[in-house]
Amino acid sequence: MALIDLKTMGISDKLIDLSEKVEDSLALRFKEIDKKEEVNQLKVLKAMQDNRLSEGHFAHTTGYGYNDIGRECLEDIYKSLFNTEAALVRPQITCGTHALNVALAANLRPGDELLSPVGKPYDTMDEIIGIRESRGSLKEYGVSYRQVDLLPDGSIDYDGVKEAINEKTKVVTIQRSRGYSKRPTLSVEEIGKLISFVKEIKPDAICMVDNCYGELVDDYEPSDVGADMTVGSLIKNLGGGLAPIGGYIVGTNECIEQCAYRLTSPGLGKEVGATLGVTHTLFQGLFNAPSVVSSALKGAIFAAGLYQELGYEVFPRVDEVRHDIIQAVDMKTPEGLCAFCKGIQAAAPVDSYVVPEPWAMPGYDSDVIMAAGTFISGASIELSADGPLKEPYTVFFQGGLNYGHAKYGILKSAQFVLDSI
Ligand SMILES: *Cc1c(COP(=O)(O)O)cnc(C)c1O
């Protein structure tokens, strides 16, 4: 029987040669990532051991979910992992946006002000805050919003932040990842510096970090450098590709208690919330997360290297230090962007025979093309790509449950791009 390899899977000799050259040049980077993975794997393992995770914690609960020991153990593990007083890790948190909304709405009251010192936050925050009018926004509840843009070189405008903090400032929201923009991703160190700066001016300000896509990329998390709340989605990094749903908020007792009362109900808080058998996957996904994040990072760096060699502009550049798993490539033409996404889709384990087409997605001002052949619907920790059909036709690409697949997907995208020219 003939061996299956990149060539028999439709990758040209030219691209295979180029990919070997790129991989060789990345050997040291990959080694650094392996080191981080090891540190994070041991951190996750220790959190599980210290909290005496056992088979009994995998049991189902239904109904109110009182005394769900699996849920409690999972939250204790997150507390250990993030080095916080409290954690809320629930399948009832439907996504990252929901987790962020709970964290903000729970800790802000009418008359308070929310400050973003790192420019405009992720798109789905617009309607939470009321930047775009929406039912139930913070604005509707009398919470005002202020924003300090990053300086032209992407650094934090500390003078502007100092000026913006006032007697109403209650919560400061800090987005770690670039999200789908080209601002640089913040390192945990920079986040720590910003939090200290804020607290020096206003010690009682609550600092919340949107940690989406950043978990386990550095050795430390924002909660290690003073964040009062750290928030994210379980269908991204920490779900390890297995979590079918969920979000987390970790932080101080005071903040997390507020969040629990908001997520369920005043008076009920953390005491309710049946886990319906999902907990087992949340434990196992977390256990796999360091390796999955490591694969996704290697895939992102490989993509940066390959596309840079092919003459495209990439963000971040191949040799930049990374603090999240997102890679952007300017594809220059609509055909290039579509070919990239079609290649990613053709390389997917699920729906590989489907051809993605651009469409008018709600909330976007131009057509968008998306590629995702994922086991968990919409999970962006799995190999996926998307981009709006407007200049400079940037594709945002992330994920990969294992490096072999991430590499193949990127090569397949490049093959489609080269074949389309
Ligand atoms: C993905 C993401 C969100 C929102 O998460 P969803 O699960 O898509 O709702 C918020 N902020 C950032 C930076 C993200 O990357």
The ligand as a Tripos MOL2 file, in Angstrom:
@<TRIPOS>MOLECULE
LIG
   15    15     1     0     0
SMALL
NO_CHARGES

@<TRIPOS>ATOM
      1 C1        -13.3140   35.2690   21.0780 C.3       1 LIG1
      2 C2        -13.1390   36.5150   21.8390 C.ar      1 LIG1
      3 C3        -14.1890   37.0620   22.5810 C.ar      1 LIG1
      4 C4        -15.5980   36.5340   22.5550 C.3       1 LIG1
      5 O1        -15.7070   35.1830   22.7290 O.3       1 LIG1
      6 P1        -16.9150   34.3520   22.0810 P.3       1 LIG1
      7 O2        -16.7430   33.0190   22.6910 O.co2     1 LIG1
      8 O3        -16.7070   34.3530   20.5930 O.co2     1 LIG1
      9 O4        -18.1790   35.0090   22.4740 O.co2     1 LIG1
     10 C5        -13.9150   38.2000   23.3060 C.ar      1 LIG1
     11 N1        -12.7070   38.7740   23.3010 N.ar      1 LIG1
     12 C6        -11.6770   38.2770   22.5880 C.ar      1 LIG1
     13 C7        -10.3460   38.9520   22.6260 C.3       1 LIG1
     14 C8        -11.8630   37.1290   21.8410 C.ar      1 LIG1
     15 O5        -10.8320   36.6350   21.1340 O.3       1 LIG1
@<TRIPOS>BOND
     1     1     2 1
     2     2     3 ar
     3     2    14 ar
     4     3     4 1
     5     3    10 ar
     6     4     5 1
     7     5     6 1
     8     6     7 2
     9     6     8 1
    10     6     9 1
    11    10    11 ar
    12    11    12 ar
    13    12    13 1
    14    12    14 ar
    15    14    15 1
@<TRIPOS>SUBSTRUCTURE
     1 LIG1         1 GROUP 0 **** ****
